[in-house]
Each structure stands twice: as structure tokens, then as C-alpha cells.
Amino acid sequence: MTKGPLLPKGISVFLLMLTFSCSPSKKERAMVQYQTYCASCHLAPSMQSLPKHIWAQEILPDMGARLGIRDAGYNPMKGESFEEQEAIIKSGIYPYRPSISKADWESLKAYIISMAPDTLPPSINRESSGELNQFTPQAVALDSAPGSLITFLDYSPNQGLIRTADIAGNLLGYSYTEKKKVSLHQFGAPIIDFTETDSLSYATSIGYLNPSEIPSGKVIRVGTDTTETISGVLHRPVHTLVCDLNKNGRNELVVSEFGNYTGQLSLLAQGVQDPSYRKTVLLQQPGAIRVIAKDMDQDGLEDLVVLTSQGDESITILYQQEDLQFKAQKVIRFSPVYGSSWFELVDFDGDGDDDMITVHGDNADKSYVHKPYHGMRIHINTGENVFEERYFYPLNGTTRVVAEDFDQDGDVDFGLLSTFPDYDQKPEYAFVYLENMDAAGFVFKPYTFADVNLGRWLLMDSGDVDQDGDMDIVLSAFSYGFTPVPESLSKIWTEKSLDLMVLENKLK
């Protein structure tokens, strides 16, 4: 539901609306078809969630191709390499045999376009933002090269380092207190995730950074004197959870193979006698982004909480059974146009169980338009992992969230990063700090800072980077132009040498 090129030649929205009969029987039939074909593998999005031109020019041509109908002039594999085309064909995403008649398809298209709005309403923030006085922005250049292409970011409290990796596979550590950087490793491929244990480290290479159906990713295990690729090719992995799930003294790897049209969540586990890894697919769906290990049912076994996007946007809990078997339960589902990007588990209401904080704003696909449903959502656990959305903060293009008690007043505050803000109308909303004023009433005060547009921010983490006893926030830049931006900003991002923005907490 998120990919597709131009409107077929000779067909216009006006003509489609003219040919569509508004008789109750045809409307009812179209409504049934919409639920049948648009909710077969994910929630059916509201027809009001995208404007007419996006439906007509981007979504519907690709939707038709996935139903075996090719609108004139539309080729879903146009411009792809022969290797990529072969992989797409093997995926079966575009069948040769139609699953809907041509007449029904034309009727369904006309119905959707007739129901869609001309434009979407603007994203309305509850109140204007104040100046971010609790934090001092500090720009950091890791080198003298213009632009920045950081693909991984975290803060390691054990090392006291901000760690980054770039598109070329260079893993660096930066000491904020000493203003020094150190080279940690060179992997030769884009590193998206890096995890360090007591004796080993694990680097996750996505392979193809751009969307691809060709699996070329890998997990690399790094020892004191050895570096080896764990056997098995992975489909655009973006996150690897390293955890001894069954408490046998060996870490398992839970790999989020984001993929493209297809993807999966995979478990790599070693045998008792055999040190090689065997692979088990836990979820057969694309878009896995992040996994957190947590005993969600309090039975003494670590469960897996996973966020998926790329169609069936959802939060799934995989409850661990015996022998590394898991029982999956979707606990939250979102519309496939939300662009779900990140989540955190926190006990927001202080009742002893974990609540979910989710952010939605990935806007680099074929449905690019500022969307009023982008932002942060708080889902309160009402008991036995039943989650209810209790709060929504609208923010165009929200892609990351950090949740900490930044002001140390006993409640959870939030830092929100937007990779796709409205740069024309509200460029300062590329980062928003939400101070928790009243947790029970879900009252927050938003703050922004003046130099926020010195970089295009893609990743974010929090930690005591200046080692003074309070939590700071780190943003990393990625200068690549995902979507249209003002030329003045694009010039700054590509010409200036800026890699990180440290928001230094002045509480202490």
C-alpha cells in the first residue's frame, strides 16, 4: 500500500469519478471489496488518510499490480536491475493471475478516489513550543569532510563513548568529555546496529541500504583477535538483539530482517554440542525494526517485543515457551500509512507494568505528504498486556523517541526526533523535547532549539555523555535527500562538516 508510480495514461481522477455510479448497491459492493482486498494482510487504511492524487498516482497502480491487474503504462519493476527483477518475481508479490475482475477493479478505484479528500488537514500541535533552556546544543564534527552519512548511533556508558558507524562501515567512538575520537573497527559495509557483550561484539550490516528484494546483509561477530561472518545471508537486517533467552550460557541472536516486499524476524541459535548457528523464522513478514527482550507475562522467561512496519504495522509480543519456541500475539496494530518507526517500553503510569511509547513518521515512500496522524502515541497497559492509546502528540515525520526522567522530577519526559518535518512551515520541529508536567493528565510542555536545522537528523540516543549525573541527548546527521527540502537547508547539510548534535543537560 506504500509503493507505486504515475497515474496511467488516459485516465484522470475526474473521469474516474464521472464513470462511478453512486447507487447504494455499487457503493456497498465497493465497500466490501475495499475491506476484502485492503485488509487481507494489514489493517485497511482510512480512505481519508491520503489525498486523491496520492491514491491515484502512487497507491492504486501498485495495489492493482499486487492483485494481478496492470494499469496501462504501469510497470512495478521499471528501472530495476535484472537481478532485482528476478528477486521481485520470485517473491510472488506481483502475481500473473488477477484475483479481481477488471470491472470490479475500476469500480473499486473510483470508489476510493471519490471518498478520498483533496488535501489532508494540517498537523495541529496543542501549543507553541518554548525555547529549550534545560539543554545546551553542542555541534560536533567527527571529521572535516562536508556532509554526514551516519547509519548507526548509540552511547556506550561502559566505554564512555558516543559510537557511530557510517555508510562505508567505519565504526568510531567519540569521547565527549575529552573531545577525542577513536577508530573501533572497519567493516567495509553499512553498519546499522552494533552490540557489545563481555567477550564478543556483533555488528549488523544491512547490505543494500536502498530498498531491495535481494538478501545481502550479515551479522559479523568480533572477538579480541578474530572477526567472522555468522553463516547465512540476511534480507536487509536493521537490528540484532543479543540475549541468552534460554539461560544456557550462550547468547541467541534475534535479527530484524526488515527486507522490502518480503522480510522476517529470525532467531539464530547455537546447538548444545554444535557451535554453528541454526536459523528459525519467528515472524514471516517484512518491516521488523526493533526487538526488546522482556518477561511480559512474568513467567520467568524472556519474551520478545517487536515493532514491524512495511505493511502490517504492529507491535507483536512473542511469548517464550520451552526449547526456544514462541507464541506470537499482536497487541497493537496501526494503519499501513502511519510509518511506524520506533518504540520504547516504559512504566509511564507507575503501576508496575510496561506501557508502550510508539512514534510514527517514516515518510520516504510513495505516499509522501505531510500527515496529521504522524507523531508520538502513549499506549497504557491496562493489565495482561492489553494496550489502550491514551495520548497522541502530533509531529510530522517523527522517527525516533527517547524516554527518560531528564529533569529528575520522578516522571518520564520525551525527546522526539523528526526526520521528515514540515521544513517550510515549522522547521524547528525537527526535534521536540516534551517535559512531563502532569503524567496522570498527559500534560506536556514542548520545547525546541534554534540551531536544530544545522543537520538532517536520522538517529538519536540518550545517556550521560558528559558524565555529570544527568541524561543528555545525542542526534546524528544523514545528509542524503530522502524527500524535497528547501535548497537553503540542503546546502547547509551537504557543505558543512557536522555529524552530531549533543544536547547537554544543564540540570547538574
N, C-alpha and C positions, 0 to 999 in steps of 0.2 A: 504493500500500500504506500510505499515511500519512494518509488522509482518510476521514471517514465519520461519520454521526450516530448516532442511537439505535437500540437493538435493535428490530426490527419488532414491532408489537403482536401479542400472542397466541403469541409464540414465546419460549421460555426455553431457557437452556443445559441445564437439567435434561431438558426434553422432547426436545431435540435429541440428547442423549446416550442417552436411552431408545430413540429410534427408530433409532439407528445400529447396524447389525449388526456384530459383531466377527469375522465369518467371514474367513478368510485371503484369499478371493477379493475381497471388498469392500475389505478393507484395502489389498491390493496395487493394486487399481484406483484407490483414493483417493490412494495414494502417487504413482502415475503421473500422475494429474490434477494433484496439487499441483506436481510438477516441471514439468508442461506449462504450466499456467496461471500459476504464480507465478515461473517462471524464463524467461518468454518475452522479457522486456526488462530484467531485472536478476537478480542472484543471488536464489535462493529463500531467504527468511529461515528460520531455525530456528523451528519451531512452539513451541519452549520459550523463545523470545526475548521473548514478550509474554504476559501473563496472559490467562486465559479471557475476562474481562469486556471487555478491550480488543479482542480478536479479535471477540467477538460484537457489541459495541455500536458499535465505531468502524471497524475494518478491513474486516470481511467485507461489511457492507452496501455500502460503496463499491467493494470488489473485485467484487462481483456486478454492480453498475451498469456497471463497466468491461468486463464480459463480456456486457453486454446483458440482464442479469437484474435486475429491480427487485423487491426485497423489499417486502412490503406496508408502507406508511407511510413509505418512504424516498424522498426527493427530493433528489438531489445539488445541485440549484440553488435550493433553498429559501432565501429571504431575499436572493437576488442581484437586482441591478437588471436591467431588460430588456436594457440594453447588455451587461452582463456575461454574462447568459444566452445572448445571441446569439453572443458570442465563444467561450463554452464549447461551444456546439453546433457551431460551425464547426471547433473543434479536433478533433472526432471522438473525444474521449476516452470519451464515453458513447454507444456505438453503439445503434441501434434494433433490430438483428437479433442475437439471442443467439448466442454462439459455444459455448455449453454447454447441455445439456438441463436442465430444471428438476429432474428427478430426480437427475442427476449433481451438480448444484449443491448440493442439500440434503445429499447424501451427503458431498460434499467439506467443506461447512461443519461437519457433525457430526464428521467425522474430525479436522479441525483443532482444534476445541474439545476433543475428547476427549484430544488429545495435549498441549494447552497446560497449563501449570501454573496453580494457583490464584493464586499470587503469585510474584514474582521474588525471588531471593536478594539480600541487601544487597550494596552495593559495599564491598569489603574493601580498605582501604589496608594496605600492608605494615607500616607502623609509624606511630606517632603523630607528629604534627608538632611541631617546636620553634618557639620564638619567633624571628621574622625580625629578627635583630640586625644583619645586614650592610646593611640598608636602613632609612632613616628615612621613615615615611609623612608626607607633607605634603599636606593637603587644600587644594584651590584652588577658589574661586568666581569664575567669569568675569563674573557679574553678580549683582544682588540678587534676581532672580526665583526663587521656590521651584521645586524640581524641575529636571530636566535632560533634554533630548532631543537629545543629540549623535549625529549619524549618520555622521560622518567624524572620524578622528583620525590624525595622524602627527606625527613630529618631523622638521623640516627642518634638517639641520646647516648648510646653506648660509646660511639666514636666522637660524639660532639660535632658532627659534620652534617651539613646540608649536602645530600648526594643527588647528583644529576647524571643523566645519560642523554646523548644527543642522537640525531638521526644516523650518524656514522658509527655508533656503537661505543663512543668514548664514555667511560664511567669515571666521574670526578667526585672528589669530596672537597667541600669548602668549609673552612673554619671561620665562622662569622666573628668570633672574638679575636682571632689572630689575623684576620683578613688575608688568609693564605689558602691556596688550593693545592690539592694533591691528586695525581693520577692514580686511580684504583685498578683499572683494567681496560683493555681494548678488545671488543668482541667482533668488530667488523660488520655488524648488522644492527638495525634499530632495536634498542632495548627499551621495553615498555614497563617492565617490572623487575625488581631486584630484592631478594630476601636473604638475610644473613642469619645463620644459626651458629652454635658454638664452634662447630668444626668445618662446616661447609656453607657455601653460598650458592644461590640459584638465580640465574639471570634468564629472563623470558624475552626471546626475540620474536617479534610479530611476523617476520618475513616480509611480505608485501605490506607496505604501510597504507597504500590506497586500497579501496575495496577490490577484492579478488576472490574467485572461487577456487584458486589454486593453493593447496596447502604447502607452505614453505617455512613455517615457523618452527621453533625449537626451544627446549629448555636446556640450559647449559649449567652443569654442576662444576663449581670451582672449589678446589681444595687448596691446601698450603702450597703444594708444588705441582698440582695437576689441574687440567681443565678438560672436561669431556662433555660431549653432547649426549643427553639421555636419548636412548633409541626411540624412534618413532617420529614421523613428521606430523606437525600440528597445523591446524587451519586458523591462521591469524590469531594466535593466543595473545591475550592482553593482561592476564593476571594469573599468578600461580600462588595458591595457598600452600604453605609448607607446614604440616602438622602431623603429629603422631596420633592419628584418630583412634586406633585400636589399642593403644598403650602397649605395644610390643617392643618398644625401643627403637623402632625405625620410622622415619618420617614418611608419610604419604604426600603426594603432590596432587592437588585438585586444580586442574588447568581450565581456565575460562577460554575456550576456543571461540572467540567472537564470530569468526567466519565472515560470510557475506550473505548469499542466499541461503546457504546451509551453515551449520555450526553445531557446537555441542559443549557440554560440560563433562570433562573427563577426569577419571581417577587413575593415577599411576601409583601402583603399589608393588613393593618387593616381596618375593616369596620368603618363607621361613629359611629355607636352605639355599635358594637361588637369589643372588643379589640383583639380578636383572629385573626390570620393571615390566609388569603386565598392565594393560590398559583396559579400563571398564568405562563405558559411556553411562553417565548418571542422568543427563538430560539431553535428549536429541532435539535441539532447537538452536537457532542462531542467536547471537546477541548477548551471550554471557559476558558480563563486565567485571563483576567483583563477587567474591565469596568471603564470608566471615564464619569462623568456627565458633559455635556457642551451644551450650546444652540448653536448648529451648524448651524441652519438656521435663527437665530436671530428673532424668533417669540415670545420670552418671556418665552418659555417653555424649561426646561432642557431636552436635548436629551441624548441618551446613545451611547457611542462609545465603541465597544467591539472587542477584539482580540480573534480569535479562531485558534486552531491548530488541530492535531489529524485527519488529512484527508483534510477537506476543510479549508485550512489555509487562513485566510482572516481578513480584517477589515470591520466590519459592523456598520453603523450608524442606530440606531433605533430612528426615529423622533417621538417625543411625540405628540399625538393627544389629544382629550378630554377623560376624565374618565380613565386615565392611559392606554389608548390604544396606540400602537406604530406601525409605518410603517417602515419596515426594508429595507435597501438598502446597498448592498455590494459595497464598494467604492474601495477596493484594494483586489486582490486575489493573492495568491502565490502557487507555486508548493507544493504538499504534502510531498516532501522530504526536504523542507527548514528547518524545525524545528523551526518555529516561536515561540518566547519565551517572548517578552515584547514589549511595545511601550510607547511613550510619545507624548503628544500634546504640541507643542511649535510654536510660531510665528518666525520661523527661519529667514525668509527673511524680517521681519519687515514691512509687508504690511497690517497688521491689522487682518488677519485671521490665523487660526491654520493650521500648517503643521504637518505631521506625521513622527516620527522617529521610525523605527522598527528594531529589532535585531532578527537574525535567527541563531540557532546553537545547538538546542536540538539534542543530538547525542547518546541517551541512548536506542535506539530502535534496530530493527533487520537490519537496513541499516547502521550499524556503519562503517564509513570510513571517513577520513578527506575530507571535501567537499569545493571546491573553491568558492561556492556561499554562504557560511556562512559569516555573518558579519553584518554591520550596513547599513541601507538604509535611505536616506532622501527623503521623498515624498512631493513635494511642492504643496500647494493648489493653483490651477490656477483660482479659482473662483467657487462658488456654490458647494464646496466640491468635485471638480474633482481633483484627485491627480496624479501627474506625478513623477516617480522616477528620481531624478536629480543627485544623488550621491550614490556611493557604496564604503564602506571601507571593504575589505576582512579581516576576522578574524575567524579562525577555532573555532567553538564551542561557539560563542557569545550567552549569555543567559540573560544579563541584560544591561541596559543603564541608566545613569543619565545625565540630560541635564540642565546645569546651566551656568551662566556667572562667572566661577570660578576665572578668573583673573580680573574681573570687568573693562573690556575694552569696554563694550557695545555690545558684541555679545555672541552667545551660544557656549559653549565648551561641550565636552562629556567625560564621563568616561565609559569605556566598560569592562565588566567582561566576561571572558570565563571560563565556567565550563569544557569544552572539548577541550582545546588547543592541539597543537602538542607538547606533553611533550618531545618527542625525539629530534625534530629539533629546536623548538622555545618555550621552556618552559616559557620564560619571557613574552610571550604574553598571559598569564593568566589574565592580566589586562593591558589595554592601555588607557592612557589619550590623548585625541585629542584636542590640542589647536587650536582654530579657528584663522587662520592667515588672511583669506580673505573670508568672507561669500558669497559675490557675485560670486566669482570664485570657491567656495567649496575647499579651500586650507586649509589643516590641518597639524599640526606637531605632530607626535606621540611620546609618552614618556612611558617608563616602569620603574620599580624599581627592585633592586637586590633581595630583600627578598620576592618576590611575591610567591614563591613556598613553603613557610613555611606552607601553608594550601591549601586545595582544596576548592575554593570559590564557593558558590552556590547563595548567595543573596547579594544585595548591596542597599545602600540608601545614600542620601546626606543631609547635614544640618550643621548648625553652632554648632558642638558638643563641641568645646572648648570655645564658646561664646565670640569670639574676633572680630566679624563683617565680617567674610568671610565664604564661604561654604567649608566644609570638606566632605570627602567621607569615608564610612564605608563598609567593606567587612565582611561577616560571613562565617565560615567554615562548611563543611559537609564531614566527613571523609569516608563515605561509598564509596566503589569502584564501580562506575557505569560502567566504561569501563577500559580496560587494561592501566596501568600506570607503569612507571619504579619502580622497587622494592625499590629503594633508597628513592623515594618520598613517596610511600605508608608507609614505615617505619616511616618517619618523621611525617606524618599526624596522624598515629594511636598511636604513642608513646609519642609525645609531647603534652603538655597542651596549646593549642592555639585555641581561639574561634573567636576573632575579629582582624581585621587589620584596624586601623584608619589612614587614610591619612590626616594628619593635614596640612591644607593650611597655608603657611607661608606668604601670602600676607600682613597680618596685625599682 
